[in-house]
Amino acid sequence: MKAPKKPKFKALPKAPKMSASKEAWRNYEQKLKAVSAENAKKKADYERELKAYESEMKSRASIKEKAAKAKAKF
């Protein structure tokens, strides 16, 4: 079992100049929200996969430890 790879996040859009119109700023805000939401989803998926991986590794270590103890008894 391989550890999950860290996700590559999308770069945030460049902000318009301060002299840009209100519409440009609204569009920027919408793009910013969309990219941030996508990055948050990627991060949540990665963390969920990482947690499952770590849980599986703990489970395997526990089984290995039990087997070593059982082997020592005989």
URCOR-V910466 format. One record per pair of residues at least 24 apart in sequence whose ideal C-beta (glycine too) atoms are under 6 Angstrom apart, sorted by the first residue. I is the first residue (numbers start at 1). GAP is how many residues later the second one is. Records with the same first field share a line. If there is no record, write none. Layout:
I = GAP + GAP
This chain:
3 = 50
4 = 45 + 46
7 = 35 + 39
9 = 30
10 = 25
